[in-house]
Amino acid sequence: MSSGLESYVNHTVSIITSDGRNFVGTLKGFDQTINIILDDSHERVYSPNQGVEQIILGLHLIRGDNVAIIGEVDETMDSSIDLSAIRAEPIGSVVF
């Protein structure tokens, strides 16, 4: 998996963790166990009653054993989305 991540370094990525949290930030690095370093990051918290809350984190580390999905973010499309208008149930935990 790590060889596929090399193309994401210094790009904006979205990471879903096994407990259902969604982090977005610039991938700065990773190691052989997929521990992730994100810079300029924030967590997106979804709610069925109000818009998406974005919690600013800055430099953030995510343990590799908590990573469920990593994907590159299309920054143009992402910036055109009105997150305050989105209502959604939070993502549930991934069960292995």
N, CA, C and O atoms as a GROMACS GRO file, in nm:
protein
  384
    1MET      N    1   0.082  -0.119   0.000
    1MET     CA    2   0.000   0.000   0.000
    1MET      C    3   0.086   0.126   0.000
    1MET      O    4   0.049   0.226  -0.062
    2SER      N    5   0.200   0.122   0.068
    2SER     CA    6   0.281   0.242   0.082
    2SER      C    7   0.332   0.295  -0.052
    2SER      O    8   0.343   0.416  -0.069
    3SER      N    9   0.364   0.207  -0.146
    3SER     CA   10   0.414   0.254  -0.275
    3SER      C   11   0.307   0.335  -0.348
    3SER      O   12   0.341   0.427  -0.423
    4GLY      N   13   0.181   0.302  -0.330
    4GLY     CA   14   0.072   0.379  -0.390
    4GLY      C   15   0.053   0.515  -0.325
    4GLY      O   16   0.000   0.607  -0.387
    5LEU      N   17   0.096   0.528  -0.200
    5LEU     CA   18   0.082   0.656  -0.129
    5LEU      C   19   0.185   0.760  -0.172
    5LEU      O   20   0.164   0.879  -0.152
    6GLU      N   21   0.295   0.716  -0.228
    6GLU     CA   22   0.401   0.810  -0.266
    6GLU      C   23   0.349   0.918  -0.360
    6GLU      O   24   0.395   1.032  -0.354
    7SER      N   25   0.256   0.883  -0.447
    7SER     CA   26   0.204   0.982  -0.542
    7SER      C   27   0.113   1.085  -0.473
    7SER      O   28   0.082   1.188  -0.532
    8TYR      N   29   0.071   1.057  -0.349
    8TYR     CA   30  -0.016   1.149  -0.275
    8TYR      C   31   0.062   1.249  -0.189
    8TYR      O   32   0.003   1.344  -0.138
    9VAL      N   33   0.193   1.228  -0.172
    9VAL     CA   34   0.272   1.317  -0.087
    9VAL      C   35   0.266   1.459  -0.142
    9VAL      O   36   0.281   1.482  -0.262
   10ASN      N   37   0.243   1.554  -0.051
   10ASN     CA   38   0.226   1.698  -0.081
   10ASN      C   39   0.098   1.727  -0.157
   10ASN      O   40   0.085   1.834  -0.217
   11HIS      N   41   0.003   1.635  -0.156
   11HIS     CA   42  -0.130   1.656  -0.214
   11HIS      C   43  -0.233   1.649  -0.101
   11HIS      O   44  -0.207   1.590   0.004
   12THR      N   45  -0.349   1.707  -0.125
   12THR     CA   46  -0.457   1.702  -0.027
   12THR      C   47  -0.525   1.566  -0.034
   12THR      O   48  -0.563   1.520  -0.142
   13VAL      N   49  -0.539   1.503   0.082
   13VAL     CA   50  -0.602   1.372   0.091
   13VAL      C   51  -0.713   1.374   0.195
   13VAL      O   52  -0.716   1.459   0.284
   14SER      N   53  -0.803   1.279   0.181
   14SER     CA   54  -0.907   1.254   0.281
   14SER      C   55  -0.881   1.115   0.337
   14SER      O   56  -0.857   1.020   0.263
   15ILE      N   57  -0.885   1.105   0.469
   15ILE     CA   58  -0.861   0.978   0.536
   15ILE      C   59  -0.980   0.945   0.624
   15ILE      O   60  -1.021   1.025   0.708
   16ILE      N   61  -1.036   0.827   0.603
   16ILE     CA   62  -1.142   0.775   0.689
   16ILE      C   63  -1.076   0.674   0.781
   16ILE      O   64  -1.007   0.582   0.735
   17THR      N   65  -1.096   0.689   0.911
   17THR     CA   66  -1.036   0.597   1.006
   17THR      C   67  -1.135   0.486   1.040
   17THR      O   68  -1.253   0.493   1.008
   18SER      N   69  -1.084   0.383   1.105
   18SER     CA   70  -1.167   0.267   1.136
   18SER      C   71  -1.279   0.300   1.235
   18SER      O   72  -1.376   0.225   1.245
   19ASP      N   73  -1.267   0.411   1.307
   19ASP     CA   74  -1.376   0.452   1.396
   19ASP      C   75  -1.472   0.550   1.328
   19ASP      O   76  -1.560   0.605   1.394
   20GLY      N   77  -1.455   0.573   1.196
   20GLY     CA   78  -1.549   0.653   1.119
   20GLY      C   79  -1.519   0.801   1.111
   20GLY      O   80  -1.602   0.877   1.060
   21ARG      N   81  -1.404   0.844   1.160
   21ARG     CA   82  -1.370   0.986   1.153
   21ARG      C   83  -1.313   1.019   1.014
   21ARG      O   84  -1.256   0.934   0.948
   22ASN      N   85  -1.331   1.146   0.972
   22ASN     CA   86  -1.287   1.191   0.840
   22ASN      C   87  -1.190   1.307   0.858
   22ASN      O   88  -1.227   1.413   0.907
   23PHE      N   89  -1.065   1.285   0.818
   23PHE     CA   90  -0.961   1.387   0.826
   23PHE      C   91  -0.922   1.429   0.685
   23PHE      O   92  -0.911   1.346   0.596
   24VAL      N   93  -0.900   1.560   0.666
   24VAL     CA   94  -0.856   1.613   0.537
   24VAL      C   95  -0.733   1.700   0.563
   24VAL      O   96  -0.733   1.782   0.655
   25GLY      N   97  -0.630   1.681   0.482
   25GLY     CA   98  -0.510   1.762   0.497
   25GLY      C   99  -0.407   1.727   0.391
   25GLY      O  100  -0.432   1.643   0.304
   26THR      N  101  -0.292   1.790   0.399
   26THR     CA  102  -0.184   1.765   0.305
   26THR      C  103  -0.098   1.651   0.357
   26THR      O  104  -0.042   1.660   0.467
   27LEU      N  105  -0.087   1.545   0.278
   27LEU     CA  106  -0.005   1.431   0.318
   27LEU      C  107   0.142   1.471   0.312
   27LEU      O  108   0.194   1.504   0.205
   28LYS      N  109   0.208   1.468   0.426
   28LYS     CA  110   0.349   1.506   0.432
   28LYS      C  111   0.441   1.385   0.440
   28LYS      O  112   0.558   1.394   0.403
   29GLY      N  113   0.389   1.273   0.488
   29GLY     CA  114   0.473   1.155   0.498
   29GLY      C  115   0.399   1.037   0.555
   29GLY      O  116   0.287   1.048   0.604
   30PHE      N  117   0.466   0.921   0.547
   30PHE     CA  118   0.410   0.796   0.599
   30PHE      C  119   0.525   0.700   0.617
   30PHE      O  120   0.635   0.722   0.565
   31ASP      N  121   0.501   0.592   0.691
   31ASP     CA  122   0.605   0.492   0.708
   31ASP      C  123   0.553   0.355   0.666
   31ASP      O  124   0.443   0.343   0.611
   32GLN      N  125   0.632   0.250   0.692
   32GLN     CA  126   0.598   0.116   0.646
   32GLN      C  127   0.471   0.061   0.711
   32GLN      O  128   0.411  -0.032   0.658
   33THR      N  129   0.430   0.116   0.825
   33THR     CA  130   0.305   0.070   0.888
   33THR      C  131   0.190   0.165   0.860
   33THR      O  132   0.086   0.160   0.926
   34ILE      N  133   0.208   0.253   0.762
   34ILE     CA  134   0.109   0.349   0.715
   34ILE      C  135   0.070   0.449   0.823
   34ILE      O  136  -0.041   0.502   0.821
   35ASN      N  137   0.160   0.477   0.919
   35ASN     CA  138   0.139   0.592   1.006
   35ASN      C  139   0.144   0.714   0.915
   35ASN      O  140   0.234   0.726   0.832
   36ILE      N  141   0.049   0.805   0.931
   36ILE     CA  142   0.030   0.916   0.838
   36ILE      C  143   0.061   1.048   0.906
   36ILE      O  144   0.021   1.070   1.020
   37ILE      N  145   0.132   1.137   0.836
   37ILE     CA  146   0.154   1.274   0.882
   37ILE      C  147   0.076   1.366   0.789
   37ILE      O  148   0.101   1.370   0.668
   38LEU      N  149  -0.020   1.440   0.846
   38LEU     CA  150  -0.097   1.539   0.771
   38LEU      C  151  -0.062   1.679   0.820
   38LEU      O  152  -0.043   1.700   0.940
   39ASP      N  153  -0.052   1.773   0.728
   39ASP     CA  154  -0.029   1.913   0.762
   39ASP      C  155  -0.151   1.993   0.717
   39ASP      O  156  -0.224   1.951   0.628
   40ASP      N  157  -0.172   2.108   0.779
   40ASP     CA  158  -0.288   2.194   0.747
   40ASP      C  159  -0.416   2.110   0.748
   40ASP      O  160  -0.497   2.121   0.656
   41SER      N  161  -0.432   2.029   0.850
   41SER     CA  162  -0.543   1.932   0.850
   41SER      C  163  -0.662   1.981   0.932
   41SER      O  164  -0.650   2.069   1.016
   42HIS      N  165  -0.774   1.920   0.904
   42HIS     CA  166  -0.896   1.941   0.982
   42HIS      C  167  -0.978   1.813   0.980
   42HIS      O  168  -0.965   1.730   0.891
   43GLU      N  169  -1.062   1.801   1.081
   43GLU     CA  170  -1.156   1.688   1.087
   43GLU      C  171  -1.292   1.740   1.046
   43GLU      O  172  -1.336   1.847   1.089
   44ARG      N  173  -1.359   1.663   0.962
   44ARG     CA  174  -1.496   1.697   0.922
   44ARG      C  175  -1.592   1.611   1.003
   44ARG      O  176  -1.588   1.488   0.997
   45VAL      N  177  -1.678   1.678   1.079
   45VAL     CA  178  -1.774   1.609   1.164
   45VAL      C  179  -1.914   1.628   1.104
   45VAL      O  180  -1.962   1.741   1.091
   46TYR      N  181  -1.977   1.518   1.067
   46TYR     CA  182  -2.107   1.521   1.002
   46TYR      C  183  -2.219   1.508   1.104
   46TYR      O  184  -2.203   1.442   1.207
   47SER      N  185  -2.332   1.572   1.074
   47SER     CA  186  -2.447   1.569   1.164
   47SER      C  187  -2.575   1.571   1.080
   47SER      O  188  -2.580   1.638   0.977
   48PRO      N  189  -2.678   1.499   1.123
   48PRO     CA  190  -2.805   1.502   1.050
   48PRO      C  191  -2.883   1.631   1.073
   48PRO      O  192  -2.980   1.658   1.002
   49ASN      N  193  -2.843   1.711   1.174
   49ASN     CA  194  -2.919   1.830   1.212
   49ASN      C  195  -2.857   1.962   1.172
   49ASN      O  196  -2.926   2.064   1.166
   50GLN      N  197  -2.728   1.962   1.145
   50GLN     CA  198  -2.660   2.086   1.108
   50GLN      C  199  -2.552   2.056   1.006
   50GLN      O  200  -2.522   1.940   0.978
   51GLY      N  201  -2.493   2.162   0.950
   51GLY     CA  202  -2.391   2.144   0.848
   51GLY      C  203  -2.266   2.077   0.903
   51GLY      O  204  -2.254   2.053   1.023
   52VAL      N  205  -2.174   2.048   0.814
   52VAL     CA  206  -2.050   1.982   0.851
   52VAL      C  207  -1.964   2.078   0.933
   52VAL      O  208  -1.938   2.191   0.891
   53GLU      N  209  -1.921   2.032   1.050
   53GLU     CA  210  -1.830   2.111   1.133
   53GLU      C  211  -1.688   2.073   1.096
   53GLU      O  212  -1.656   1.955   1.084
   54GLN      N  213  -1.602   2.174   1.077
   54GLN     CA  214  -1.462   2.148   1.047
   54GLN      C  215  -1.378   2.192   1.166
   54GLN      O  216  -1.373   2.310   1.200
   55ILE      N  217  -1.312   2.096   1.227
   55ILE     CA  218  -1.228   2.122   1.344
   55ILE      C  219  -1.083   2.131   1.297
   55ILE      O  220  -1.027   2.034   1.248
   56ILE      N  221  -1.024   2.247   1.312
   56ILE     CA  222  -0.887   2.272   1.267
   56ILE      C  223  -0.790   2.196   1.358
   56ILE      O  224  -0.797   2.207   1.481
   57LEU      N  225  -0.699   2.118   1.298
   57LEU     CA  226  -0.602   2.039   1.373
   57LEU      C  227  -0.458   2.080   1.347
   57LEU      O  228  -0.373   2.064   1.434
   58GLY      N  229  -0.430   2.134   1.229
   58GLY     CA  230  -0.292   2.169   1.194
   58GLY      C  231  -0.213   2.044   1.159
   58GLY      O  232  -0.258   1.962   1.079
   59LEU      N  233  -0.094   2.029   1.220
   59LEU     CA  234  -0.011   1.911   1.198
   59LEU      C  235  -0.071   1.797   1.280
   59LEU      O  236  -0.094   1.811   1.400
   60HIS      N  237  -0.095   1.683   1.214
   60HIS     CA  238  -0.170   1.574   1.280
   60HIS      C  239  -0.112   1.440   1.237
   60HIS      O  240  -0.081   1.420   1.120
   61LEU      N  241  -0.098   1.349   1.333
   61LEU     CA  242  -0.052   1.213   1.305
   61LEU      C  243  -0.167   1.116   1.322
   61LEU      O  244  -0.246   1.128   1.416
   62ILE      N  245  -0.178   1.020   1.231
   62ILE     CA  246  -0.279   0.916   1.239
   62ILE      C  247  -0.207   0.781   1.237
   62ILE      O  248  -0.129   0.752   1.146
   63ARG      N  249  -0.235   0.700   1.337
   63ARG     CA  250  -0.173   0.567   1.343
   63ARG      C  251  -0.221   0.481   1.226
   63ARG      O  252  -0.339   0.481   1.192
   64GLY      N  253  -0.128   0.408   1.168
   64GLY     CA  254  -0.160   0.325   1.052
   64GLY      C  255  -0.266   0.221   1.076
   64GLY      O  256  -0.344   0.190   0.986
   65ASP      N  257  -0.271   0.164   1.198
   65ASP     CA  258  -0.372   0.062   1.223
   65ASP      C  259  -0.512   0.119   1.237
   65ASP      O  260  -0.609   0.044   1.247
   66ASN      N  261  -0.525   0.253   1.237
   66ASN     CA  262  -0.657   0.318   1.240
   66ASN      C  263  -0.705   0.361   1.102
   66ASN      O  264  -0.820   0.401   1.088
   67VAL      N  265  -0.621   0.352   1.001
   67VAL     CA  266  -0.656   0.399   0.867
   67VAL      C  267  -0.740   0.294   0.795
   67VAL      O  268  -0.699   0.178   0.784
   68ALA      N  269  -0.857   0.335   0.748
   68ALA     CA  270  -0.943   0.246   0.669
   68ALA      C  271  -0.933   0.279   0.520
   68ALA      O  272  -0.921   0.189   0.437
   69ILE      N  273  -0.939   0.409   0.486
   69ILE     CA  274  -0.940   0.452   0.345
   69ILE      C  275  -0.858   0.581   0.332
   69ILE      O  276  -0.867   0.670   0.416
   70ILE      N  277  -0.779   0.589   0.225
   70ILE     CA  278  -0.708   0.712   0.191
   70ILE      C  279  -0.738   0.744   0.046
   70ILE      O  280  -0.728   0.657  -0.041
   71GLY      N  281  -0.774   0.868   0.018
   71GLY     CA  282  -0.800   0.909  -0.120
   71GLY      C  283  -0.759   1.052  -0.144
   71GLY      O  284  -0.765   1.136  -0.053
   72GLU      N  285  -0.717   1.081  -0.265
   72GLU     CA  286  -0.680   1.218  -0.302
   72GLU      C  287  -0.805   1.302  -0.320
   72GLU      O  288  -0.906   1.255  -0.372
   73VAL      N  289  -0.798   1.427  -0.276
   73VAL     CA  290  -0.911   1.520  -0.284
   73VAL      C  291  -0.893   1.609  -0.406
   73VAL      O  292  -0.785   1.665  -0.427
   74ASP      N  293  -0.998   1.622  -0.487
   74ASP     CA  294  -1.000   1.718  -0.597
   74ASP      C  295  -1.029   1.854  -0.532
   74ASP      O  296  -1.143   1.883  -0.498
   75GLU      N  297  -0.926   1.936  -0.516
   75GLU     CA  298  -0.939   2.062  -0.442
   75GLU      C  299  -1.038   2.158  -0.506
   75GLU      O  300  -1.107   2.231  -0.435
   76THR      N  301  -1.046   2.160  -0.638
   76THR     CA  302  -1.142   2.248  -0.706
   76THR      C  303  -1.284   2.208  -0.673
   76THR      O  304  -1.367   2.293  -0.639
   77MET      N  305  -1.313   2.080  -0.682
   77MET     CA  306  -1.446   2.032  -0.652
   77MET      C  307  -1.477   2.048  -0.503
   77MET      O  308  -1.588   2.088  -0.466
   78ASP      N  309  -1.379   2.018  -0.418
   78ASP     CA  310  -1.399   2.026  -0.274
   78ASP      C  311  -1.431   2.170  -0.231
   78ASP      O  312  -1.518   2.191  -0.147
   79SER      N  313  -1.361   2.266  -0.288
   79SER     CA  314  -1.384   2.406  -0.250
   79SER      C  315  -1.518   2.459  -0.301
   79SER      O  316  -1.568   2.560  -0.251
   80SER      N  317  -1.578   2.392  -0.400
   80SER     CA  318  -1.707   2.439  -0.452
   80SER      C  319  -1.825   2.383  -0.373
   80SER      O  320  -1.939   2.423  -0.397
   81ILE      N  321  -1.800   2.292  -0.279
   81ILE     CA  322  -1.907   2.231  -0.200
   81ILE      C  323  -1.939   2.318  -0.079
   81ILE      O  324  -1.848   2.359  -0.006
   82ASP      N  325  -2.066   2.348  -0.058
   82ASP     CA  326  -2.111   2.423   0.059
   82ASP      C  327  -2.133   2.324   0.173
   82ASP      O  328  -2.240   2.266   0.186
   83LEU      N  329  -2.030   2.306   0.256
   83LEU     CA  330  -2.037   2.208   0.364
   83LEU      C  331  -2.143   2.243   0.468
   83LEU      O  332  -2.193   2.155   0.538
   84SER      N  333  -2.177   2.372   0.479
   84SER     CA  334  -2.279   2.411   0.577
   84SER      C  335  -2.418   2.362   0.538
   84SER      O  336  -2.509   2.358   0.621
   85ALA      N  337  -2.437   2.326   0.412
   85ALA     CA  338  -2.567   2.278   0.364
   85ALA      C  339  -2.579   2.125   0.367
   85ALA      O  340  -2.687   2.071   0.341
   86ILE      N  341  -2.472   2.057   0.398
   86ILE     CA  342  -2.473   1.910   0.396
   86ILE      C  343  -2.520   1.856   0.531
   86ILE      O  344  -2.469   1.895   0.636
   87ARG      N  345  -2.619   1.768   0.526
   87ARG     CA  346  -2.669   1.699   0.645
   87ARG      C  347  -2.647   1.550   0.622
   87ARG      O  348  -2.690   1.496   0.520
   88ALA      N  349  -2.582   1.483   0.715
   88ALA     CA  350  -2.555   1.341   0.697
   88ALA      C  351  -2.530   1.276   0.832
   88ALA      O  352  -2.480   1.340   0.926
   89GLU      N  353  -2.565   1.150   0.841
   89GLU     CA  354  -2.531   1.073   0.960
   89GLU      C  355  -2.380   1.053   0.962
   89GLU      O  356  -2.319   1.037   0.856
   90PRO      N  357  -2.319   1.054   1.080
   90PRO     CA  358  -2.176   1.023   1.086
   90PRO      C  359  -2.150   0.882   1.035
   90PRO      O  360  -2.236   0.794   1.044
   91ILE      N  361  -2.030   0.862   0.982
   91ILE     CA  362  -1.992   0.729   0.935
   91ILE      C  363  -1.972   0.639   1.056
   91ILE      O  364  -1.912   0.681   1.155
   92GLY      N  365  -2.021   0.519   1.048
   92GLY     CA  366  -2.003   0.425   1.159
   92GLY      C  367  -1.866   0.363   1.158
   92GLY      O  368  -1.788   0.381   1.064
   93SER      N  369  -1.836   0.289   1.264
   93SER     CA  370  -1.707   0.221   1.274
   93SER      C  371  -1.698   0.107   1.173
   93SER      O  372  -1.797   0.043   1.138
   94VAL      N  373  -1.575   0.084   1.129
   94VAL     CA  374  -1.548  -0.030   1.039
   94VAL      C  375  -1.529  -0.152   1.127
   94VAL      O  376  -1.450  -0.148   1.222
   95VAL      N  377  -1.600  -0.259   1.096
   95VAL     CA  378  -1.589  -0.381   1.175
   95VAL      C  379  -1.511  -0.483   1.095
   95VAL      O  380  -1.548  -0.515   0.982
   96PHE      N  381  -1.402  -0.533   1.152
   96PHE     CA  382  -1.319  -0.632   1.084
   96PHE      C  383  -1.356  -0.770   1.129
   96PHE      O  384  -1.297  -0.868   1.083
   0.00000   0.00000   0.00000
